[in-house]
Amino acid sequence: MRRVTRVAISADDSNGLDSVVSPHFGRCPYYVLVDLDGREVSEVSAVENPYYGQHTPGAVPGFIQSQGADVMLAGGMGRRAIGFFQQYGIQAVTGAAGTVRYALEQYLGGALEGAAPCRESIAHSHDEVVAEGEYEEDEAGRLREEIEMLQQQLDAAMERLEGVAKSDQTKERQKQ
């Protein structure tokens, strides 16, 4: 009997696989939970982030564990969060963008793996553990990080769009 894997994905809305991936796991309003039987989606649900708008170190990873997640996909997360997920035995994966469906496809295809702390998290930590609330309480820092991640998502989407346009042009020329 195959084991079902539950993947949690940070999301800006509760539209299931069509939800937009949130740039940061802890400051998203929702998590989309996807149950996988092998590589097949067997169930999709969305839950509200009970810690949205507040900062309590370790609370969100604990909540994700309580949801039975094996994997946490997000645009980004800080160094301490990655450590908390590791302690809970949850695989943290950063770099997710676009829709939940697209991020899940990227993860299943091997294009998304591993977790690297957000650049803002690294800059504030100076290779040390971030003091409680040092970064996360800073609204301007959170907004800069979100803008940077959204720009990365936009750049990636533009690259994909250019690739599709080139492919369509090639197909059109082959028809002629």
C-alpha positions as a LaTeX table, in Angstrom:
\begin{tabular}{lrrr}
\hline
Residue & $x$ (\AA) & $y$ (\AA) & $z$ (\AA) \\
\hline
Met1 & 0.00 & 0.00 & 0.00 \\
Arg2 & 1.41 & 3.36 & $-1.03$ \\
Arg3 & 1.73 & 6.08 & 1.56 \\
Val4 & $-0.12$ & 9.32 & 0.89 \\
Thr5 & 2.14 & 12.38 & 1.06 \\
Arg6 & 0.66 & 15.69 & 2.20 \\
Val7 & 2.18 & 18.82 & 0.71 \\
Ala8 & 1.39 & 22.23 & 2.24 \\
Ile9 & 1.81 & 25.25 & $-0.04$ \\
Ser10 & 1.74 & 28.87 & 1.14 \\
Ala11 & $-1.04$ & 30.69 & $-0.71$ \\
Asp12 & $-2.51$ & 34.15 & $-1.14$ \\
Asp13 & $-6.05$ & 32.77 & $-1.60$ \\
Ser14 & $-8.11$ & 29.64 & $-1.02$ \\
Asn15 & $-8.69$ & 28.55 & $-4.63$ \\
Gly16 & $-7.09$ & 25.12 & $-4.29$ \\
Leu17 & $-4.72$ & 24.20 & $-7.12$ \\
Asp18 & $-5.48$ & 27.54 & $-8.81$ \\
Ser19 & $-4.37$ & 29.55 & $-5.76$ \\
Val20 & $-1.45$ & 31.94 & $-6.13$ \\
Val21 & 1.65 & 30.87 & $-4.20$ \\
Ser22 & 2.50 & 33.35 & $-1.48$ \\
Pro23 & 6.06 & 34.68 & $-1.47$ \\
His24 & 6.60 & 33.79 & 2.20 \\
Phe25 & 5.32 & 30.81 & 4.16 \\
Gly26 & 4.62 & 32.54 & 7.48 \\
Arg27 & 2.95 & 35.69 & 6.23 \\
Cys28 & 0.41 & 34.11 & 3.90 \\
Pro29 & $-3.33$ & 34.08 & 4.61 \\
Tyr30 & $-3.84$ & 30.42 & 3.55 \\
Tyr31 & $-2.19$ & 27.06 & 3.12 \\
Val32 & $-3.32$ & 24.72 & 0.38 \\
Leu33 & $-2.97$ & 21.10 & 1.48 \\
Val34 & $-2.50$ & 18.59 & $-1.34$ \\
Asp35 & $-2.59$ & 14.86 & $-0.69$ \\
Leu36 & $-0.57$ & 12.84 & $-3.18$ \\
Asp37 & $-0.97$ & 9.15 & $-3.80$ \\
Gly38 & 2.33 & 8.59 & $-5.55$ \\
Arg39 & 2.35 & 11.46 & $-8.06$ \\
Glu40 & $-1.44$ & 11.69 & $-8.34$ \\
Val41 & $-3.45$ & 14.34 & $-6.48$ \\
Ser42 & $-6.04$ & 12.58 & $-4.34$ \\
Glu43 & $-7.37$ & 15.51 & $-2.29$ \\
Val44 & $-7.02$ & 19.30 & $-2.10$ \\
Ser45 & $-8.13$ & 21.59 & 0.71 \\
Ala46 & $-7.30$ & 25.07 & 1.96 \\
Val47 & $-6.92$ & 26.18 & 5.57 \\
Glu48 & $-6.54$ & 29.67 & 6.98 \\
Asn49 & $-3.22$ & 30.59 & 8.56 \\
Pro50 & $-4.17$ & 31.14 & 12.21 \\
Tyr51 & $-0.95$ & 33.15 & 12.68 \\
Tyr52 & $-1.45$ & 35.50 & 9.73 \\
Gly53 & $-0.46$ & 39.00 & 10.79 \\
Gln54 & 1.42 & 37.93 & 13.91 \\
His55 & 4.85 & 36.55 & 14.64 \\
Thr56 & 5.49 & 33.71 & 17.02 \\
Pro57 & 8.69 & 31.79 & 16.21 \\
Gly58 & 7.94 & 28.14 & 15.52 \\
Ala59 & 4.15 & 28.53 & 15.60 \\
Val60 & 3.54 & 28.15 & 11.87 \\
Pro61 & 5.80 & 25.11 & 11.45 \\
Gly62 & 3.97 & 23.56 & 14.42 \\
Phe63 & 0.63 & 24.34 & 12.77 \\
Ile64 & 1.79 & 22.80 & 9.48 \\
Gln65 & 2.86 & 19.68 & 11.40 \\
Ser66 & $-0.59$ & 19.52 & 13.05 \\
Gln67 & $-2.08$ & 19.45 & 9.54 \\
Gly68 & $-0.14$ & 16.27 & 8.82 \\
Ala69 & 2.14 & 17.82 & 6.19 \\
Asp70 & 5.26 & 16.02 & 5.03 \\
Val71 & 6.46 & 18.84 & 2.75 \\
Met72 & 6.16 & 22.65 & 2.94 \\
Leu73 & 6.44 & 24.51 & $-0.39$ \\
Ala74 & 6.84 & 28.28 & $-0.21$ \\
Gly75 & 8.30 & 31.19 & $-2.07$ \\
Gly76 & 10.68 & 31.75 & 0.79 \\
Met77 & 11.30 & 31.43 & 4.51 \\
Gly78 & 13.89 & 32.42 & 7.05 \\
Arg79 & 16.73 & 30.38 & 8.46 \\
Arg80 & 14.97 & 29.67 & 11.78 \\
Ala81 & 11.80 & 28.47 & 10.04 \\
Ile82 & 13.82 & 26.01 & 7.96 \\
Gly83 & 15.31 & 24.70 & 11.20 \\
Phe84 & 11.89 & 24.33 & 12.81 \\
Phe85 & 10.58 & 22.37 & 9.83 \\
Gln86 & 13.63 & 20.10 & 10.01 \\
Gln87 & 12.95 & 19.49 & 13.72 \\
Tyr88 & 9.37 & 18.48 & 12.86 \\
Gly89 & 10.57 & 16.13 & 10.11 \\
Ile90 & 8.92 & 18.25 & 7.41 \\
Gln91 & 10.80 & 18.81 & 4.16 \\
Ala92 & 11.03 & 22.58 & 3.56 \\
Val93 & 11.25 & 23.67 & $-0.08$ \\
Thr94 & 11.64 & 27.28 & $-1.20$ \\
Gly95 & 11.51 & 28.94 & $-4.62$ \\
Ala96 & 7.85 & 28.13 & $-5.36$ \\
Ala97 & 6.03 & 30.64 & $-7.57$ \\
Gly98 & 3.00 & 30.98 & $-9.78$ \\
Thr99 & $-0.02$ & 28.84 & $-8.99$ \\
Val100 & $-0.14$ & 26.01 & $-6.50$ \\
Arg101 & $-0.63$ & 23.63 & $-9.43$ \\
Tyr102 & 2.51 & 24.93 & $-11.17$ \\
Ala103 & 4.60 & 24.85 & $-7.97$ \\
Leu104 & 3.45 & 21.29 & $-7.28$ \\
Glu105 & 4.37 & 20.25 & $-10.84$ \\
Gln106 & 7.80 & 21.86 & $-10.39$ \\
Tyr107 & 8.31 & 20.01 & $-7.11$ \\
Leu108 & 7.19 & 16.65 & $-8.48$ \\
Gly109 & 9.38 & 17.16 & $-11.56$ \\
Gly110 & 12.45 & 17.85 & $-9.43$ \\
Ala111 & 12.80 & 21.51 & $-10.41$ \\
Leu112 & 12.04 & 22.60 & $-6.83$ \\
Glu113 & 14.04 & 21.05 & $-4.05$ \\
Gly114 & 15.72 & 22.14 & $-0.87$ \\
Ala115 & 15.34 & 25.32 & 1.10 \\
Ala116 & 17.55 & 28.38 & 1.19 \\
Pro117 & 16.85 & 31.17 & 3.67 \\
Cys118 & 15.56 & 34.44 & 2.27 \\
Arg119 & 18.25 & 36.98 & 1.54 \\
Glu120 & 16.70 & 39.40 & 4.06 \\
Ser121 & 16.87 & 36.66 & 6.70 \\
Ile122 & 20.56 & 36.09 & 5.95 \\
Ala123 & 21.35 & 39.82 & 5.94 \\
His124 & 19.77 & 40.27 & 9.35 \\
Ser125 & 21.25 & 37.15 & 10.89 \\
His126 & 24.90 & 37.78 & 10.00 \\
Asp127 & 25.30 & 33.98 & 10.12 \\
Glu128 & 23.87 & 33.89 & 13.63 \\
Val129 & 20.42 & 33.02 & 14.88 \\
Val130 & 18.09 & 35.97 & 14.37 \\
Ala131 & 16.99 & 37.54 & 17.63 \\
Glu132 & 13.30 & 36.96 & 18.25 \\
Gly133 & 11.28 & 39.47 & 16.26 \\
Glu134 & 14.32 & 41.24 & 14.83 \\
Tyr135 & 13.33 & 40.85 & 11.20 \\
Glu136 & 9.78 & 39.61 & 11.25 \\
Glu137 & 8.54 & 42.60 & 13.24 \\
Asp138 & 9.99 & 45.03 & 10.64 \\
Glu139 & 7.12 & 45.90 & 8.25 \\
Ala140 & 9.40 & 47.68 & 5.76 \\
Gly141 & 11.73 & 44.66 & 5.59 \\
Arg142 & 8.78 & 42.30 & 5.05 \\
Leu143 & 7.47 & 44.46 & 2.22 \\
Arg144 & 10.91 & 44.69 & 0.56 \\
Glu145 & 11.25 & 40.91 & 0.76 \\
Glu146 & 7.77 & 40.40 & $-0.68$ \\
Ile147 & 8.44 & 42.83 & $-3.55$ \\
Glu148 & 11.73 & 41.06 & $-4.34$ \\
Met149 & 10.03 & 37.66 & $-4.39$ \\
Leu150 & 7.15 & 38.94 & $-6.51$ \\
Gln151 & 9.68 & 40.41 & $-8.96$ \\
Gln152 & 11.40 & 37.01 & $-9.17$ \\
Gln153 & 8.03 & 35.36 & $-9.83$ \\
Leu154 & 7.22 & 37.94 & $-12.51$ \\
Asp155 & 10.63 & 37.44 & $-14.15$ \\
Ala156 & 10.13 & 33.66 & $-14.17$ \\
Ala157 & 6.63 & 34.03 & $-15.63$ \\
Met158 & 7.94 & 36.37 & $-18.34$ \\
Glu159 & 10.64 & 33.83 & $-19.26$ \\
Arg160 & 8.00 & 31.09 & $-19.53$ \\
Leu161 & 5.80 & 33.37 & $-21.64$ \\
Glu162 & 8.70 & 34.17 & $-23.98$ \\
Gly163 & 9.41 & 30.44 & $-24.31$ \\
Val164 & 5.78 & 29.72 & $-25.18$ \\
Ala165 & 5.73 & 32.58 & $-27.71$ \\
Lys166 & 8.91 & 31.29 & $-29.38$ \\
Ser167 & 7.48 & 27.77 & $-29.49$ \\
Asp168 & 4.26 & 29.08 & $-31.05$ \\
Gln169 & 6.26 & 31.03 & $-33.66$ \\
Thr170 & 8.29 & 27.93 & $-34.53$ \\
Lys171 & 5.12 & 25.86 & $-34.92$ \\
Glu172 & 3.58 & 28.56 & $-37.13$ \\
Arg173 & 6.65 & 28.66 & $-39.38$ \\
Gln174 & 6.61 & 24.86 & $-39.69$ \\
Lys175 & 3.00 & 24.99 & $-40.87$ \\
Gln176 & 3.92 & 27.38 & $-43.69$ \\
\hline
\end{tabular}
